[in-house]
Amino acid sequence: MTIFRAVSVAFLFIIFSGTTSVFAQQPICPAPEFVTRADIRGIGLAEVTRDDIDVSVYGYAEYPIACVTEDTVFEAASLTKPVVAYLVMRLVDQGRLGLDDSLIELLPSLPLPEGDPRSGRVTIRMALAHSTGLEGPDNAELRFVSEPGETFSYYPAGYRLVQRIIEDLEGDTLEAIAQREVFVPLGMTSSSLVFREDLLPRIATRHRILGDAFQRDRDPEQPANAAASMVTSTGDYGRFLNAMLGGDGLTDLSRDAMLTPQIDVPETDGAVAWGIGWGLEPARGTFWHYGDDGAAKCFTIGSTEQGRAIVYFTGSTSGLSIAGEMAERLIPGESPAVEWLGYDEWDAPRRLARRDTLRAFVEGDDELGMQTLIGYGERNPDLDLDNLARYLTWVLDNRGVHEGRARLLAWRIERAPDNVDLYLDRARSLKEMGDFEAAIQTLRDAQTLADENLSSVVAAQLAWLVDEAEAARNAGSEPEHASSALEGTYGTWRVFTEDGALLFQPGQGNRYSLRWMLGTTYALEELDWFRLRFVIDGGVATKVIGMYSDGRTAENERVSEPD
């Protein structure tokens, strides 16, 4: 028996005014209750045994215009890591490198701390088991925070260090090596570590917390990232899990190394450990991993003893809220791994409060938004409303919902009246709303609270805002000077007219349109944190002052007339 049953996809044709023409055509993409209650727009699921890969698809690949199908390709995020670890073990089996080889000896150009004897002790095994002791991005010199091999710390950059080693070793890209060692042998024809042109139309779209679709940049020229860049279909990843269950393509020694604890995860009392590429639950006998790249969320868990595995992919922010249910479908009982991950379950008050409060603000009902937030807090005393409000403030900013954001920030100021940053944040939203009077008053209130470190920042932003308010009052007026009076070269800066527009170009950088504000001050249409103020003498600008919103300035004298 399979766990999941496929749901057929139907299409709704709306006939308008009784005619036979189709007025609108939108797909209906059904999903079962366990998907919809978690606000997951679409999902691809696979239940895997050694004998079968059963794929089920539900909901929308892109809401509201396309359903998930078995051909849909998902962003695998960190489910990339077990695949890359499998690739590395293939090279180990071929004698190309060893698990205990030193990274720095394999590729001396890696940015491990120079002169630190610990650098020579970091191995392939440690990188794939997150126990290098390193921190920092792999494109800068790293630093040690613990002894190599002694402590688990999830460290994706370790995979990118290994990537650089095997690309150097094989003289090829990671994508080419993965096709050769993993994707082609396992029949994973819809999988890649880069955004291949032929797969782009099939990649599921991401969906925000309220279910609205948005698209990320997908550049086919972007190189592979061993930690997170794989795209794959549900069936393809099922083929990979099938190989893991049977040890296909690996020696017994290598498959066992992947599924044997290399290091315990702190604060789990041994209930969670890490192998080579896989998280492990030693007592339950499972291997597992999660993926989280914003709204691309996925999870997989398997058991070689049971000969079964499950994987699911979503393009939804709440995609990991059902990970516990999926783990329990494989093995009854709570999963220590899911508990350690700490994602809110689908019915967690914090998740529901985020969704319901945000929906009210986005729909323009600010009072309902506040009532919803406070109501959740009253019903759930353990809910951290301040942390929740910080999250909502950030989301509303990204969505440009400044009315609701200003209301929420006013409530936060009531709870923390001495927090100057909240005043600055609220003033910015009030300005975006065009309410300069309230924004200026908010900054003046902040001035009375600011300490020595913040007073100059507040003063600079207040002066900046006062000028902008004055410019808004003067909208439609004309400057007293001609644009030609400003044209010329000022150090490395140029001011010139092209097709009737006054432009500014710093060095060889971008060109920016200049908009007169007041006096001899001009705003840059494309930048809201930088302005120009010209000093005019005898009808001609002799100097230009670049003004930053934080109060910094930069001056350049005119050195030539315009070309």
C-alpha positions in Angstrom: 0.0 0.0 0.0 1.2 3.5 -0.7 0.9 6.3 1.7 -0.3 8.9 -0.9 -3.0 8.7 -3.5 -2.7 10.8 -6.6 -5.3 13.5 -7.1 -6.4 14.1 -10.7 -6.1 17.6 -12.1 -9.3 19.1 -13.5 -9.8 22.3 -15.4 -12.5 24.9 -15.0 -14.0 26.6 -18.0 -16.1 29.6 -17.3 -18.7 30.3 -20.0 -19.6 34.0 -20.1 -23.1 35.3 -21.0 -24.3 31.9 -22.1 -22.1 31.9 -25.2 -19.9 29.0 -26.2 -16.7 31.0 -26.1 -14.4 30.5 -23.2 -14.2 33.7 -21.1 -11.5 32.5 -18.7 -9.6 29.3 -18.3 -7.8 28.6 -15.0 -6.7 25.3 -13.7 -8.1 23.8 -10.6 -5.3 22.0 -8.8 -6.7 20.0 -5.9 -4.7 19.2 -2.8 -5.6 17.1 0.3 -6.4 18.6 3.6 -2.9 18.1 5.1 -1.4 20.3 2.4 -4.1 23.1 2.3 -4.3 23.5 6.1 -0.5 24.2 6.1 -0.9 26.9 3.4 1.3 25.0 1.0 0.4 26.0 -2.6 1.8 22.9 -4.3 3.8 19.8 -3.4 5.5 16.9 -5.0 5.8 13.7 -2.9 7.5 10.4 -3.4 7.3 7.2 -1.3 10.2 5.1 -2.2 11.0 1.4 -1.7 13.5 -0.8 -3.3 10.8 -2.0 -5.7 8.8 1.1 -6.4 8.9 4.9 -6.5 5.4 6.2 -6.0 5.0 9.9 -6.9 2.0 12.0 -6.0 1.5 15.7 -6.9 -0.9 18.2 -5.5 -1.8 21.9 -5.9 -0.1 24.6 -7.8 3.4 24.9 -9.3 2.5 28.5 -9.9 -0.6 29.9 -8.3 -3.1 30.4 -10.0 -2.0 29.4 -13.5 -0.2 26.0 -13.4 -0.6 22.7 -11.5 2.2 20.6 -10.1 2.8 17.6 -12.4 5.3 14.7 -12.3 7.4 16.7 -14.7 7.6 19.7 -12.3 11.1 20.6 -11.2 11.7 21.9 -7.7 14.6 23.8 -6.2 16.2 21.3 -3.8 18.0 23.8 -1.6 20.1 21.8 0.9 18.8 18.4 -0.3 21.7 19.1 -2.7 24.2 18.1 0.0 23.5 14.4 0.2 23.7 14.1 -3.6 27.1 15.9 -3.6 28.3 13.6 -0.7 27.2 10.6 -2.8 29.2 12.0 -5.7 32.3 12.4 -3.4 32.0 8.8 -2.2 31.9 7.7 -5.8 35.3 9.4 -6.3 36.5 7.8 -3.0 35.6 4.4 -4.4 37.5 5.1 -7.5 40.6 6.0 -5.5 40.5 9.6 -6.7 40.7 11.0 -3.1 40.2 9.8 0.5 37.7 10.8 3.2 40.6 11.6 5.5 42.6 13.6 3.0 43.5 17.1 4.2 41.7 19.8 2.3 44.7 22.1 2.3 47.0 19.4 1.0 44.6 18.6 -1.8 44.2 22.3 -2.8 46.7 24.7 -1.1 44.8 27.8 -2.4 41.8 27.2 -0.2 41.3 30.1 2.3 42.0 28.2 5.5 43.8 30.2 8.2 47.4 30.5 7.0 50.0 29.5 9.5 47.5 27.7 11.8 48.4 24.1 12.3 44.7 23.2 12.6 44.3 24.0 8.9 46.2 20.9 7.9 43.9 18.7 10.0 40.6 19.6 8.3 39.5 16.7 6.1 36.9 15.8 3.5 35.1 13.7 6.1 34.8 16.7 8.4 33.6 19.0 5.7 30.8 16.6 4.7 29.9 16.0 8.3 29.9 19.7 9.4 32.7 19.3 11.9 35.5 21.4 10.4 35.5 23.9 13.3 35.5 26.7 10.7 33.2 29.6 10.1 33.0 32.4 7.5 32.3 32.5 3.8 34.4 30.3 1.5 35.5 33.2 -0.6 37.4 34.9 2.2 40.0 33.8 4.8 38.2 31.5 7.2 38.6 31.3 11.0 38.4 28.5 13.5 35.8 28.6 16.3 36.5 25.0 17.5 39.0 22.2 17.0 38.6 20.3 13.7 36.6 17.1 14.1 35.4 17.8 17.7 32.1 19.7 17.4 29.2 19.7 15.0 28.2 23.0 13.5 26.1 23.2 10.3 28.5 24.7 7.8 27.4 24.8 4.1 30.6 26.5 3.0 32.4 23.3 3.8 30.7 21.7 0.8 31.9 24.5 -1.4 35.4 24.0 -0.3 35.1 20.3 -1.3 33.6 21.5 -4.6 36.7 23.5 -5.4 38.8 20.5 -4.6 37.0 18.0 -6.8 36.7 20.5 -9.7 40.4 21.0 -9.5 41.0 17.3 -9.2 38.7 16.3 -12.1 39.5 19.4 -14.3 35.7 19.9 -14.9 32.7 21.7 -13.4 30.7 20.2 -10.6 27.7 20.0 -12.8 29.6 17.9 -15.4 31.0 15.7 -12.7 27.5 15.2 -11.1 26.0 14.3 -14.5 28.7 11.7 -15.0 28.7 10.2 -11.5 25.2 10.6 -10.3 22.5 11.9 -12.6 23.1 9.9 -15.7 23.9 6.5 -13.9 20.7 6.9 -11.8 18.5 8.1 -14.6 17.9 11.5 -13.1 17.2 13.2 -16.4 15.4 16.2 -14.8 18.2 17.1 -12.3 21.0 19.6 -12.5 23.2 21.7 -10.3 22.6 24.7 -12.5 19.5 26.3 -14.0 19.6 24.5 -17.3 17.7 26.3 -20.1 15.6 23.2 -20.9 14.5 22.9 -17.2 13.6 26.6 -16.6 10.0 26.4 -17.9 9.3 23.4 -15.6 10.7 24.9 -12.3 8.1 25.5 -9.6 7.5 29.1 -8.6 8.0 30.2 -5.0 5.0 31.4 -2.9 5.1 33.8 0.0 3.4 33.3 3.4 0.0 34.3 2.0 0.3 32.1 -1.0 1.1 34.8 -3.7 3.6 33.7 -6.3 6.9 35.4 -6.8 9.9 34.6 -9.0 13.6 34.5 -8.1 16.4 35.3 -10.6 17.3 32.1 -12.4 20.5 32.6 -14.4 21.7 29.7 -16.5 25.2 31.2 -16.3 25.4 30.9 -12.6 27.8 28.2 -11.5 26.9 25.2 -9.4 26.8 25.5 -5.6 27.6 22.1 -3.9 25.6 23.2 -0.8 22.3 24.2 -2.3 21.8 24.7 -6.1 20.3 21.5 -7.3 17.0 21.5 -9.2 15.2 18.1 -9.5 11.9 16.4 -10.0 10.2 14.5 -7.3 10.7 11.2 -9.2 14.4 12.0 -9.8 15.1 12.5 -6.1 13.1 9.3 -5.5 15.6 7.5 -7.8 18.5 8.9 -5.7 16.8 7.6 -2.5 16.2 4.3 -4.1 20.0 4.1 -4.7 20.7 5.0 -1.1 18.4 2.3 0.2 20.2 -0.3 -1.8 23.7 1.2 -1.9 23.6 1.3 -5.7 26.7 2.9 -7.2 28.7 2.7 -4.0 30.8 0.1 -2.2 29.3 -1.2 1.1 32.1 0.6 2.9 31.2 4.0 1.4 27.4 3.6 1.8 28.0 2.6 5.4 30.2 5.7 6.0 27.4 7.9 4.7 24.9 6.4 7.2 27.2 6.0 10.2 27.4 8.8 12.8 30.6 10.8 12.4 29.7 13.4 15.0 26.8 14.0 17.4 24.7 17.1 17.2 25.0 19.1 20.5 22.1 19.3 22.9 20.3 16.2 21.5 21.8 13.6 23.8 22.9 11.5 20.8 19.4 11.5 19.3 20.6 13.4 16.3 24.0 12.9 14.6 25.6 13.6 11.2 27.0 11.1 8.8 28.6 11.8 5.4 26.1 14.1 3.8 23.1 13.0 5.9 21.6 13.8 9.2 20.9 10.7 11.2 18.6 9.6 14.0 20.7 6.7 15.4 18.1 5.2 17.7 15.4 5.3 15.0 17.7 4.1 12.3 16.9 6.9 9.9 18.8 9.2 7.5 17.3 12.5 6.7 17.9 16.1 5.5 15.9 19.3 5.1 16.1 22.1 2.5 15.3 25.7 3.2 16.1 28.5 0.7 13.4 30.9 1.6 10.2 29.7 0.0 11.8 26.7 -1.5 11.4 24.1 1.3 11.7 20.4 1.2 12.4 17.4 3.5 13.4 13.7 3.2 13.7 10.8 5.6 14.5 7.2 5.0 15.3 3.9 6.7 17.5 1.2 5.2 16.2 -1.3 7.8 12.7 -0.7 6.6 13.7 -0.3 3.0 11.6 2.8 2.7 12.0 6.6 2.3 9.9 9.7 1.8 10.7 13.0 0.1 8.6 16.0 -0.6 9.3 19.4 -2.3 7.4 22.6 -2.0 7.6 26.2 -3.3 6.0 27.6 -0.2 7.2 29.5 2.8 5.4 27.1 5.2 6.7 24.0 3.5 8.5 22.6 6.5 5.5 22.8 8.7 4.5 19.2 7.8 8.0 17.7 8.2 7.0 16.1 11.5 4.0 14.4 9.9 6.1 13.0 7.1 8.7 11.7 9.5 5.9 10.0 11.5 4.4 8.4 8.4 7.7 6.7 7.9 8.3 5.7 11.6 5.6 6.4 14.2 6.5 8.6 17.1 8.1 12.0 17.3 11.2 12.7 15.2 14.2 14.1 17.2 15.5 15.5 14.0 12.4 17.5 13.3 12.3 18.7 16.9 15.9 19.8 16.6 15.2 21.7 13.4 12.6 23.7 15.3 10.2 24.7 12.5 6.7 25.7 13.5 4.2 22.9 12.8 1.2 23.7 10.6 -1.0 24.4 13.6 1.5 26.3 15.7 0.1 29.5 17.1 3.1 31.5 16.0 2.7 30.4 12.3 -1.0 31.1 12.4 -0.5 34.5 14.0 2.1 35.4 11.4 -0.3 34.5 8.6 -3.5 35.9 9.9 -2.0 39.2 11.2 -0.1 39.7 7.9 -3.2 39.0 5.8 -5.1 41.7 7.7 -2.4 44.3 7.2 -1.9 43.5 3.5 -5.6 43.7 2.9 -5.5 47.2 4.4 -7.3 46.6 7.7 -4.7 47.9 10.1 -7.1 47.8 13.1 -7.9 44.1 12.4 -4.2 43.4 12.1 -3.5 44.8 15.5 -6.5 43.0 17.0 -5.4 39.7 15.5 -1.8 40.0 16.8 -2.9 41.0 20.3 -5.6 38.3 20.3 -3.1 35.6 19.5 -1.0 36.8 22.4 -3.9 36.8 24.8 -4.8 33.2 23.8 -1.2 32.0 23.8 0.7 33.5 26.7 3.9 31.8 25.7 3.9 33.5 22.3 6.7 36.1 21.9 4.8 39.0 20.5 7.8 41.3 20.2 9.7 38.8 18.1 6.6 38.2 16.0 6.1 41.9 15.5 9.8 42.3 14.4 9.2 39.6 11.7 6.0 41.3 10.6 7.7 44.7 10.4 10.3 43.2 8.1 7.7 41.4 5.9 5.5 44.5 5.5 8.6 46.5 4.5 9.5 44.0 1.8 5.9 44.2 0.5 5.8 48.0 0.7 2.8 48.0 3.0 3.7 51.1 4.9 0.4 52.0 6.4 0.2 48.8 8.3 3.9 48.9 9.1 3.6 52.4 10.6 0.6 51.2 12.7 2.6 48.2 13.9 5.6 50.3 14.7 3.5 52.7 16.8 2.4 49.7 18.9 6.0 48.5 19.2 7.0 52.1 20.3 4.4 51.9 23.0 6.0 48.7 24.3 9.6 50.0 24.0 9.4 53.8 24.2 13.1 54.3 24.5 14.1 52.3 21.4 15.3 55.1 19.0 15.6 52.6 16.1 11.8 52.0 16.1 11.2 55.8 15.7 13.6 55.9 12.8 11.9 52.9 11.2 8.4 54.4 11.7 9.5 57.8 10.3 10.7 56.0 7.1 7.3 54.3 6.6 5.4 57.6 7.3 7.6 59.3 4.7 6.8 56.6 2.2 3.1 57.2 2.9 3.7 60.9 2.1 2.9 62.0 5.7 5.9 64.2 6.1 4.5 66.1 9.1 4.1 62.9 11.2 7.4 61.6 10.0 9.2 64.8 11.0 7.5 64.8 14.4 8.5 61.1 14.9 12.2 62.0 14.3 11.9 65.0 16.7 10.6 62.6 19.3 13.6 60.4 18.6 16.0 63.3 19.1 14.9 63.7 22.7 15.8 60.0 23.3 19.0 59.6 21.2 22.3 59.1 23.0 25.6 60.6 21.8 26.1 57.8 19.3 22.6 58.1 17.7 22.0 61.9 18.0 24.0 62.7 14.8 22.2 60.0 12.9 18.8 61.3 13.9 19.8 64.9 13.2 21.0 63.9 9.7 17.8 62.0 8.9 15.6 64.9 10.2 17.4 67.4 8.1 17.1 65.1 5.1 13.4 64.7 5.7 12.8 68.4 6.2 14.3 69.1 2.8 12.2 66.4 1.2 9.0 67.8 2.8 9.9 71.3 1.5 10.6 69.9 -1.9 7.1 68.2 -1.9 5.5 71.6 -1.1 7.4 73.2 -4.0 6.4 70.5 -6.5 5.6 72.0 -9.8 7.9 75.0 -9.3 11.0 75.6 -11.4 14.5 76.3 -10.3 15.8 79.8 -10.6 19.0 78.6 -12.4 19.3 76.9 -15.8 20.4 73.3 -16.1 23.3 74.4 -18.3 24.7 76.2 -15.3 25.3 72.8 -13.6 26.8 70.9 -16.5 30.5 70.0 -16.3 33.1 67.7 -14.8 33.7 67.7 -11.0 36.6 65.6 -10.2 35.5 62.1 -11.3 31.9 63.1 -11.4 30.1 64.4 -14.6 26.8 66.3 -14.9 25.4 66.6 -18.4 22.2 66.8 -20.4 21.1 64.0 -22.7 17.8 63.9 -24.6 16.6 66.8 -22.5 17.3 65.1 -19.2 19.9 66.2 -16.6 22.1 63.3 -15.7 24.8 62.5 -13.1 27.5 59.9 -13.6 30.1 59.1 -10.9 33.2 57.9 -12.5 32.5 55.1 -15.0 29.5 54.0 -13.0 25.8 54.1 -13.7 24.0 57.2 -15.0 21.3 58.7 -12.7 18.5 61.2 -13.6 18.6 64.3 -11.5 15.4 65.8 -10.1 15.3 69.3 -8.7 14.1 69.5 -5.1 14.8 73.1 -3.8 17.4 75.8 -4.1 20.4 74.1 -5.8 19.7 70.6 -4.3 18.9 67.7 -6.6 17.7 64.2 -5.8 18.7 61.1 -7.8 15.6 59.4 -9.1 17.0 55.9 -8.6 18.7 56.5 -5.2 16.9 57.8 -2.1 20.0 58.0 0.1 22.2 60.4 -1.9 21.7 63.9 -3.2 23.7 66.6 -4.9 23.9 70.3 -3.9 25.6 72.7 -6.3 27.5 75.8 -5.3 26.8 78.5 -7.9 28.9 81.6 -8.3 28.5 84.1 -11.1 25.7 82.0 -12.7 27.8 78.8 -13.0 28.3 75.9 -10.6 31.8 75.9 -9.2 31.5 73.0 -6.8 29.1 70.1 -6.1 28.5 68.5 -2.7 27.4 64.9 -2.5 25.1 64.4 0.5 24.3 61.1 2.1 21.3 60.4 4.2 23.4 59.6 7.2 25.0 63.1 7.2 28.2 62.3 5.4 29.3 64.6 2.5 31.8 64.5 -0.3 32.8 67.7 -2.2 34.2 68.0 -5.8 35.4 71.2 -7.5 34.5 71.8 -11.1 37.5 71.0 -13.3 36.1 71.6 -16.8 33.1 72.8 -18.8 30.7 70.2 -20.3 31.9 68.3 -23.4 
